[in-house]
Amino acid sequence: MLNLYSTKRDFLTHPCHTAVLPVGAIEQHGSHLPVGTDAIIAQEVASRLAERLDGYLLPCVSVSSSIEHREAKGTVYLRADTLALVIRDIAESLRYTGFRRLVVFSGHGGNWILKPTVRQLNRDFQERGAAMEVVLVPSNIALKRQHEVVRHVQNDLHAGEKETSIMMHLCPEHVDEFVPEQDHTTARQDFMDYFDVTDITEDGYWGNPEDATAEKGRRLLELTVDCTLEFLEAIDRERERIAAKARDVR
C-alpha cells in the first residue's frame, strides 16, 4: 500500500493503479462525539480498503458538504459545487499519472453532490477514451446487512448507534457521555434540506447512541470493508459481461 509517506521511488517501483480517497466532514455530532467523526471513520475505512486493494491511500478530504449543521459552532463546510470541483481535480490528476481507478469513500451522508459528480466524471472519461474509472462508495454501503450488527438500522442517521459504536472502537477516549433526548425526532430525513439539524434534534444527534458498543463498531467496520469489496467485484463482473456481449456481437 502507498500513502502520503511514500516517495517518488516507491511510486515508480510499486505497480499501483487504484487510489482510495476518503471524504469526511467537519460538523457537530452532538455532545458525545467530536466534530471530526466522519473524517476519522472515513480515513479508517479507506485505509483498510487501500490495504486490501494494495492501492494508494490518499489523505481525507475532511471539509465537505455540511451546510445542514452550520448553526453549530465548529462545523466547517464547502458549497456543494466546490466539493464537486475538488473531486474532479483529484480524479483528473490521478488519471494523468496513470491510475485507472479511484475509489471515493464518503463517510458523510450529506455529500449528495458526489453521486452526480462521479457519474459525470465516468461519462467524460469514457468519451475521451481515458482508462480511468471513479467508484463512489456511500457511507451506508452495508445498509442491507447492518441488521446483523445493530439494533437500529432505520432513522439512525447521525451520531447514533452506528457512528458512536465505531468511534467507541476506534478512539474511545474521544467519546463523551451523550445528552439523553426526551423525544427522538420523527422528522423526515429530507427535512435537512429546509432546517438545520440542530433545530430538528435536541442535542444534534439523530439516532440511538445509547445502544452503541465498541464490539458493534468493530463489526461495522469489517462489514463496511467487506461490502465495499463485494461492490467493486460486482462492477468488474458487469464490465466483463458487457465486454463479452460486445465481442459476441462482432
Number of C-alpha atoms within 10 A of each C-alpha: 19 18 17 9 8 11 10 8 8 14 13 9 8 12 11 19 18 23 26 29 27 27 31 29 30 24 29 28 25 23 17 19 23 19 20 19 26 28 25 23 24 26 26 17 23 27 23 18 25 22 15 13 17 18 24 25 25 20 17 21 19 23 19 26 28 22 19 20 23 16 14 17 10 14 19 19 20 14 12 17 13 14 21 21 13 13 20 17 12 13 24 15 11 17 20 11 9 14 21 18 20 23 23 23 24 31 27 27 16 19 20 14 16 24 15 11 18 21 14 14 20 18 12 13 16 13 9 9 9 14 13 22 21 24 19 20 22 21 22 16 19 20 15 10 15 20 12 13 16 18 15 18 17 10 16 17 19 22 27 22 24 29 25 30 27 25 25 22 21 18 11 14 9 12 18 14 11 16 15 13 14 7 8 15 14 10 12 9 11 8 12 17 11 8 12 17 24 20 13 18 18 17 18 22 27 26 23 22 24 14 15 22 18 18 13 23 23 17 17 23 21 14 19 23 19 15 19 22 16 12 16 14 12 12 13 12 12 11 12 12 12 12 11 11 11 10 9 8 6 5
